[in-house]
Amino acid sequence: MKQLSTKVTSNGHGQDSSYFLGWEEYEKNPYDEIKNPNGMIQMGLAENQLCFDLIESWLAKNPDAASLKRNGQSIFKELALFQDYHGMPEFKKAMAEFMEEIRGNRVTFNPKKIVLAAGSTSANETLMFCLAEPGDAFLLPTPYYPG
């Protein structure tokens, strides 16, 4: 019996989707009011990149609000945008160390093999996509978040 679904073991990747192809085209020709007024505007993104300059300026004037620097340079954009789809390596390393500690250092965890989720709903969905084939069913315990 195989353990993973054909979807998760396929060679395809989300970056082959039309969304990412559009993103690549945008990166080749981004809009700029002065330098490239005929460029493309990225409309398929949920993150707001329009006011970074305003927020960074405010943070510079209010340094106690947040310490968002690495080697003296602002890392605001790095933190404010979507992170790597596989999770932030620093966070995964810290999570592995924490899990080792709470297990009394009797086991080790490889940060590269840790999958992060925003909550149980997304963790269940990810797990089901990895294990199920079309037509398979799962029974979920309740209560379960309905959102």
C-alpha positions in Angstrom: 0.0 0.0 0.0 1.4 3.4 -1.0 1.6 6.0 1.8 1.3 9.3 -0.2 -1.2 10.4 -2.7 -0.4 10.8 -6.4 -0.9 14.6 -6.0 1.8 15.0 -3.4 4.2 12.6 -5.2 3.8 14.2 -8.7 6.6 16.1 -10.3 4.4 19.1 -10.7 4.8 22.2 -8.5 2.6 25.2 -7.7 5.2 27.4 -9.4 4.1 25.9 -12.7 0.7 27.6 -12.3 -0.6 30.5 -14.3 -0.4 32.6 -11.1 3.4 32.2 -11.0 3.8 32.7 -14.7 2.0 36.0 -14.3 4.3 36.9 -11.4 7.4 36.2 -13.6 6.0 38.5 -16.3 5.4 41.2 -13.7 9.0 40.9 -12.4 10.3 41.4 -15.9 8.3 44.7 -16.4 7.1 46.2 -13.1 5.2 49.5 -13.0 7.0 52.6 -11.7 5.3 56.0 -11.9 8.5 57.6 -13.2 10.8 54.9 -14.6 8.2 52.6 -16.2 4.7 54.1 -16.4 3.7 51.5 -18.9 4.8 48.6 -16.7 2.6 45.9 -15.2 0.8 46.3 -11.9 0.6 43.1 -9.8 -3.1 42.7 -9.0 -2.9 39.0 -8.0 -1.4 39.5 -4.6 -2.9 39.7 -1.2 -0.1 41.7 0.4 -0.1 45.5 0.3 3.2 46.7 -1.0 2.1 50.3 -1.6 2.9 51.9 1.7 6.2 50.3 2.7 7.9 53.7 2.5 5.3 55.3 4.9 5.5 52.4 7.4 9.3 52.3 7.3 9.5 56.0 7.8 7.2 55.8 10.8 9.2 52.9 12.3 12.4 54.8 11.8 10.9 57.7 13.8 9.5 55.3 16.5 12.3 52.8 17.0 10.8 51.5 20.2 7.7 50.2 18.3 9.7 47.3 16.8 13.3 46.2 16.4 13.3 45.2 12.8 17.0 45.4 11.9 19.7 42.9 11.0 23.3 44.2 10.9 21.9 47.7 11.1 19.7 47.3 8.0 15.9 47.3 8.0 14.4 43.9 7.5 10.8 45.2 7.5 10.0 44.2 3.9 11.5 40.7 4.5 9.2 40.2 7.5 6.1 42.0 6.1 5.8 40.1 2.9 4.8 36.5 2.5 7.5 34.2 3.7 9.1 31.2 2.0 6.3 28.7 1.2 8.3 26.1 3.2 8.4 28.3 6.3 11.1 30.6 7.7 14.3 28.5 8.3 15.0 30.4 11.5 11.6 29.6 12.9 11.8 25.9 11.9 15.2 25.7 13.6 13.8 27.3 16.8 10.8 24.9 16.6 13.0 21.9 16.3 15.1 22.9 19.2 12.0 23.6 21.3 10.5 20.2 20.5 13.8 18.5 21.4 13.9 20.4 24.7 10.4 19.5 25.7 11.1 15.8 24.8 14.1 15.9 27.2 16.6 15.9 24.4 15.8 12.2 23.8 14.9 12.8 20.2 16.1 15.1 17.5 14.1 17.0 14.8 15.4 18.0 11.4 14.1 21.5 10.7 14.0 20.8 7.0 11.4 18.1 7.6 9.1 20.2 9.7 5.9 21.3 8.0 4.3 24.4 9.5 0.6 25.3 9.4 -1.4 28.3 10.6 -3.6 26.1 12.6 -5.3 22.7 12.8 -7.6 23.4 9.9 -4.8 24.1 7.5 -2.7 21.2 9.0 -5.6 18.8 8.4 -6.1 20.0 4.9 -2.4 19.7 4.1 -2.3 16.2 5.6 -5.4 15.1 3.6 -4.0 16.4 0.3 -0.9 14.3 1.1 -2.7 11.1 1.9 -5.9 11.0 0.0 -6.9 10.3 -3.6 -10.0 11.7 -5.3 -13.0 10.0 -3.8 -11.4 9.2 -0.5 -13.1 10.4 2.7 -12.0 11.3 6.2 -13.8 11.4 9.4 -13.0 14.5 11.5 -13.6 14.8 15.3 -15.7 17.6 16.5 -15.8 20.3 17.5 -14.0 21.5 14.4 -13.5 25.1 13.3 -16.1 25.7 10.5 -14.4 28.7 8.8 
